[in-house]
Amino acid sequence: METGSVVVDQVSKRFRLYRDKHRSVKERVLHPGRLDFHELWALSGVNFVVEPGSTVGILGHNGSGKSTLLKTICGVLQPTSGEVRVRGKLAGLLELGAGFEPELSGRDNIYLNGTMLGLKRHEIDAVFDEIVAFSELEQFIDTQVKFYSSGMYIRLGFAVAVNVDPEILVIDEVLAVGDERFQRKCMDRIKKFQADGRTIIFVSQSPEQVRAICNEVVVLHHGEMIYHGEPSEGIRLFRERLNETDGGPVGAAVSGDTKNHDVMANQSLRLGEVRAGAPGSGSAVATHGGAEVTLSVETDIRIEELIASIELVSPMGVTLARFSSHDLGQPLSLEPGATTIVFTIDSVPFLDGRHQINVGLSTPGEGGPFVWLEQAAILEMTYAGKAEGLVDLAATVRIA
């Protein structure tokens, strides 16, 4: 017998997408027969267990099946095959406006939603004031919700979900709609739920948000679960797949082919493959772990002093570090032929993400060989902690 609060057992979900639809009875009469359709498997054999008291993040690019999975967990959709078993009282906050009746007021929708979640009227009466206070919609509580903004929808929906005393809270990626202050308020309530030992299933497009609150991650890719485990590796896989979807570089090495990059180059000096990663393996680097950036260089002439430089740029485009052999006081000289240059970084403090590396080769003065290559390689970082931001800094606090 499983001990999980939620058991997702080989769940698959198929949709039929019709190429055309009858818009009237007349069309049905004039064009009898079945319409053409093709099948879309939004989920395929998804299988995992959510243990009591854990917080599980669901990551995946748009169209990966995240919302479909949450709807099957909440019982809004029935799986085509497999089953979902839920133990405990579940409250779900799905896509914007789900569960609201537009013609009813906010007050009436609180009672409607509470009833749908299994509460009796006197139980809703007991938490009504808390719901309204949390939503901060006192002035609009008797207004029809069809006049609410998207942020007001989220305030009311989240307020209902967290105040009906659920044992399991399921949240789709709706928190991004609210303003920043209310998002912090929601995150504080989620952390209180964690402290109370409640189970949370959380979908977000923000890996930083998932890393900050989740102790497990499920990664979906085209409807299939490709990972279930600790967050840092799950976030790395999510970013890798997202990069594939966007058509960006996915490997740790990129060839410095001048036909494919914006490079200024002299024929006598050529930059070949650039690799970045953990020393010896080229794999992802854990925060505060060592890293190597390896440059393959060819020259037709002897170069008395070569200046090799690298830039490390965050996924958001912020230059995090820039240094060169000249800055390090380690001049390089090259003989004709192939040479391998290795930059060694003893400790990299960056948090998780795919960090871009730009590479430059030059000589002192003007008129010498010059090569500059953007996005020469990707340095993949993994981080097992909960800190937010770009870097992990050692710090202490005291009362002076």
C-alpha positions in Angstrom: 0.0 0.0 0.0 1.5 3.4 -1.0 2.2 5.9 1.6 2.1 9.0 -0.7 -0.4 11.7 -0.3 -0.6 11.7 -4.1 0.1 8.7 -6.3 0.4 9.2 -10.1 0.3 5.7 -11.5 1.3 5.4 -15.2 -1.0 8.3 -16.2 -1.6 9.0 -19.9 -4.0 11.5 -21.3 -5.1 11.7 -25.0 -7.0 14.5 -26.7 -8.6 14.5 -30.1 -7.9 17.6 -32.1 -10.4 18.1 -34.9 -9.3 19.8 -38.0 -12.8 21.2 -38.5 -16.1 21.4 -36.5 -19.8 21.6 -37.4 -21.0 25.0 -36.3 -24.7 24.4 -36.8 -27.3 21.6 -37.2 -27.5 22.5 -40.9 -23.8 21.8 -41.3 -24.3 18.4 -39.6 -27.0 17.5 -42.1 -25.1 18.7 -45.1 -21.8 17.1 -44.1 -22.7 13.9 -42.2 -20.1 11.5 -41.0 -17.1 11.7 -38.7 -14.8 14.7 -38.8 -11.1 14.3 -39.3 -9.0 14.6 -36.2 -5.6 13.7 -35.0 -4.6 12.5 -31.5 -2.4 14.4 -29.1 -1.0 12.6 -26.1 -0.6 15.4 -23.6 0.7 12.9 -21.0 2.4 9.5 -21.6 3.0 7.0 -18.8 3.7 9.6 -16.0 4.5 7.8 -12.8 5.6 9.2 -9.4 4.6 9.4 -5.7 4.3 12.6 -3.7 5.1 11.8 0.0 3.2 13.4 2.8 4.6 16.8 3.8 6.8 17.2 0.7 6.8 20.1 -1.8 7.1 18.9 -5.4 7.7 21.4 -8.2 6.6 20.6 -11.8 8.8 22.0 -14.5 8.5 21.9 -18.3 8.3 24.1 -21.3 5.0 25.3 -22.7 3.0 22.3 -24.0 4.9 19.8 -21.9 1.7 18.6 -20.1 2.1 20.4 -16.7 -1.4 21.9 -16.5 -2.9 18.6 -17.8 -1.1 16.7 -15.1 -2.4 19.1 -12.4 -6.0 18.8 -13.7 -5.8 15.0 -13.5 -4.5 15.2 -10.0 -7.4 17.6 -9.0 -9.9 15.4 -10.8 -10.9 18.0 -13.4 -9.7 15.6 -16.1 -9.9 11.8 -16.1 -6.8 10.1 -17.5 -7.1 8.0 -20.7 -5.1 5.3 -18.9 -3.5 4.9 -15.5 -4.9 6.4 -12.4 -4.3 9.1 -9.7 -4.9 8.3 -6.1 -5.2 11.2 -3.6 -5.2 10.7 0.2 -6.4 13.8 2.0 -8.3 17.0 1.5 -7.1 18.7 -1.7 -7.5 22.3 -2.7 -6.4 23.3 -6.2 -5.6 26.7 -7.8 -5.6 26.0 -11.5 -5.6 28.4 -14.5 -6.9 31.9 -14.2 -10.6 32.1 -13.4 -11.1 28.3 -13.1 -14.0 27.5 -10.7 -15.4 31.0 -10.8 -18.9 31.8 -12.0 -18.6 35.3 -13.7 -22.1 36.4 -13.1 -21.8 35.8 -9.3 -20.2 38.2 -6.8 -17.0 37.5 -5.1 -18.9 36.7 -1.9 -21.1 34.1 -3.7 -18.0 32.6 -5.4 -16.4 32.1 -2.1 -19.3 30.0 -0.9 -19.5 28.2 -4.3 -15.8 27.3 -4.3 -15.9 26.3 -0.6 -18.8 24.0 -1.3 -17.0 22.4 -4.3 -14.1 21.8 -1.9 -16.3 19.9 0.4 -17.0 22.5 3.1 -20.4 23.0 4.7 -21.9 26.5 4.9 -21.1 27.0 8.6 -17.5 26.0 7.9 -17.3 28.6 5.1 -18.8 31.2 7.5 -16.0 30.5 9.9 -13.3 31.3 7.5 -15.1 33.9 5.3 -13.5 36.9 7.0 -10.0 35.4 6.7 -10.5 34.7 3.0 -11.7 38.3 2.3 -8.9 39.8 4.5 -6.2 37.7 2.7 -7.5 38.6 -0.7 -7.6 42.3 0.2 -10.9 42.6 -1.8 -13.2 44.0 0.9 -14.4 46.8 -1.4 -15.1 44.5 -4.3 -16.4 41.4 -2.5 -20.0 42.1 -3.6 -19.1 42.9 -7.2 -19.6 40.4 -10.0 -16.2 38.7 -10.7 -16.6 39.3 -14.4 -15.5 42.8 -13.6 -12.4 41.6 -11.7 -8.9 42.1 -13.1 -6.6 39.1 -13.5 -4.8 40.0 -10.3 -8.1 40.1 -8.4 -9.0 36.7 -9.7 -5.8 35.3 -8.4 -6.2 37.0 -5.0 -9.6 35.5 -4.5 -8.7 32.1 -5.8 -5.6 31.8 -3.7 -7.3 33.1 -0.6 -10.0 30.4 -0.9 -7.5 27.6 -1.6 -5.3 28.4 1.4 -8.0 29.1 4.0 -10.1 25.9 3.6 -7.6 23.9 5.6 -6.3 21.6 2.8 -3.9 18.7 3.5 -2.8 18.9 -0.1 -2.4 22.2 -2.0 -2.0 22.2 -5.8 -1.0 25.4 -7.5 -0.7 26.0 -11.2 1.6 28.8 -12.6 -0.9 31.5 -11.8 1.1 33.3 -9.1 3.0 35.2 -11.8 -0.1 37.2 -12.6 -0.4 38.9 -9.2 1.6 42.0 -8.2 5.0 41.4 -6.5 3.8 42.3 -3.0 1.0 39.8 -3.2 3.3 37.1 -4.7 5.5 37.5 -1.6 2.4 37.2 0.6 1.4 34.0 -1.2 4.9 32.6 -0.9 4.9 33.3 2.9 1.7 31.3 3.2 3.1 28.5 1.2 6.2 28.4 3.5 3.8 28.3 6.5 2.1 25.3 4.9 5.4 23.6 4.6 6.2 24.3 8.3 2.8 22.7 9.1 3.8 19.6 7.2 1.2 19.9 4.4 1.8 18.5 0.9 2.2 21.0 -1.9 2.4 20.4 -5.7 3.6 23.5 -7.4 3.9 24.4 -11.1 6.0 27.4 -12.1 7.9 28.7 -15.1 10.5 30.1 -12.6 13.3 27.7 -11.7 14.4 30.1 -9.0 10.9 29.9 -7.4 10.9 26.1 -7.6 14.4 25.9 -6.2 13.5 28.2 -3.3 10.6 26.2 -2.0 10.6 22.6 -3.4 12.5 19.6 -2.1 11.6 17.5 -5.2 11.2 18.3 -8.9 9.3 16.5 -11.7 10.4 17.5 -15.2 8.0 16.9 -18.1 9.1 17.0 -21.7 6.5 16.5 -24.5 4.2 14.7 -22.0 6.8 12.3 -20.7 8.4 12.5 -17.3 12.1 12.7 -17.8 13.2 13.3 -14.2 11.9 13.0 -10.6 14.3 13.9 -7.8 16.3 16.6 -6.1 15.8 20.1 -7.5 19.3 21.1 -8.8 19.5 18.3 -11.4 15.9 18.8 -12.4 16.4 22.5 -13.0 19.5 21.7 -15.1 17.5 19.3 -17.2 14.6 21.7 -17.6 16.9 24.5 -18.8 18.7 22.1 -21.1 15.4 21.0 -22.7 14.1 24.6 -22.9 17.3 25.5 -24.7 16.7 22.7 -27.2 13.2 24.0 -27.8 14.5 27.6 -28.3 17.0 26.3 -30.8 20.0 27.4 -28.7 23.2 25.6 -27.9 22.8 22.6 -25.7 26.3 21.3 -25.4 29.3 22.3 -23.2 31.4 22.7 -26.3 31.0 24.9 -29.4 33.2 24.9 -32.4 34.7 28.3 -33.2 33.7 28.2 -36.9 33.9 31.8 -38.3 31.1 30.9 -40.7 28.6 30.4 -37.8 29.6 33.1 -35.4 30.2 36.9 -35.4 34.0 36.7 -35.2 36.8 39.0 -36.2 39.7 36.8 -37.1 43.2 36.8 -38.6 43.9 33.8 -40.8 47.2 33.2 -38.9 45.3 32.6 -35.6 42.3 30.3 -35.3 40.1 29.3 -32.4 38.7 25.8 -32.6 36.6 23.9 -30.0 35.9 25.5 -26.6 34.9 23.4 -23.7 33.7 24.3 -20.2 32.8 22.2 -17.2 34.2 20.4 -14.2 37.9 19.6 -14.3 38.6 16.3 -16.1 35.0 15.4 -16.9 33.5 18.5 -18.6 30.3 17.9 -16.7 28.1 20.4 -14.8 29.8 22.3 -12.0 28.3 22.4 -8.5 28.3 25.8 -6.8 31.7 26.5 -5.3 33.2 23.6 -7.3 36.1 24.0 -9.6 35.8 24.6 -13.4 37.9 24.5 -16.5 37.6 26.4 -19.8 39.6 24.7 -22.5 40.5 26.5 -25.8 41.8 24.7 -28.8 44.0 27.2 -30.7 45.9 26.9 -34.0 48.5 29.3 -35.4 50.7 29.5 -38.5 53.2 31.8 -36.9 55.2 32.0 -33.7 53.4 34.3 -31.2 55.7 35.8 -28.5 52.8 36.8 -26.3 49.2 35.7 -26.7 46.5 37.3 -24.5 43.7 34.8 -24.0 40.6 36.2 -22.2 37.2 34.8 -21.2 33.9 36.4 -20.1 31.2 34.6 -18.1 27.7 35.8 -18.7 24.6 34.9 -16.7 21.4 33.4 -18.4 19.9 36.9 -18.0 22.8 38.5 -20.0 24.7 40.0 -17.0 28.5 39.8 -17.3 29.6 38.1 -14.0 33.3 37.8 -14.6 36.0 38.8 -17.1 39.7 38.0 -16.9 42.7 37.2 -19.2 46.1 35.6 -19.1 47.5 39.2 -19.0 45.4 40.1 -15.9 46.5 36.9 -14.2 50.2 37.7 -14.9 50.7 34.5 -16.9 51.9 35.4 -20.4 51.4 32.7 -23.1 53.6 32.1 -26.1 52.6 29.9 -29.0 54.6 27.9 -31.5 53.2 27.2 -35.0 50.6 24.4 -34.9 47.9 23.3 -32.4 47.9 24.4 -28.8 45.5 23.8 -25.9 45.0 26.6 -23.4 43.2 25.8 -20.1 41.8 28.3 -17.7 41.2 26.9 -14.2 38.8 28.4 -11.8 39.3 27.1 -8.3 35.8 27.9 -7.0 32.8 29.1 -8.9 30.2 30.8 -6.7 27.4 31.0 -9.3 23.9 29.5 -8.7 22.4 27.1 -11.1 21.9 28.0 -14.7 23.5 27.8 -18.2 26.2 30.5 -18.2 27.5 31.7 -21.5 31.3 32.0 -22.1 32.8 34.4 -24.6 36.4 34.0 -25.6 39.0 36.4 -27.0 42.5 35.9 -28.4 44.8 38.8 -29.1 48.4 40.1 -28.9 49.7 43.3 -27.3 49.5 46.5 -29.3 47.6 47.1 -32.5 47.6 45.3 -35.8 48.2 41.8 -34.5 46.1 38.7 -34.8 42.7 39.1 -33.1 39.8 36.6 -32.5 36.6 37.2 -30.5 33.9 34.5 -30.2 30.5 35.1 -28.5 28.8 32.1 -27.0 31.9 30.0 -27.4 30.7 27.5 -24.8 28.1 26.9 -22.0 29.1 26.5 -18.4 26.4 24.5 -16.7 26.0 25.2 -13.0 24.0 23.2 -10.4 23.0 24.4 -7.0 21.5 22.2 -4.2 20.7 25.1 -1.8 17.7 27.4 -1.5 19.3 30.8 -1.9 18.0 33.2 -4.7 20.0 35.5 -6.9 23.1 35.0 -9.1 25.8 34.0 -6.6 26.1 32.2 -3.3 28.0 34.3 -0.8 29.4 33.3 2.6 28.0 35.6 5.2 27.4 35.9 9.0 25.2 38.1 11.1 25.7 39.4 14.6 24.5 42.1 17.0 27.3 44.7 17.4 
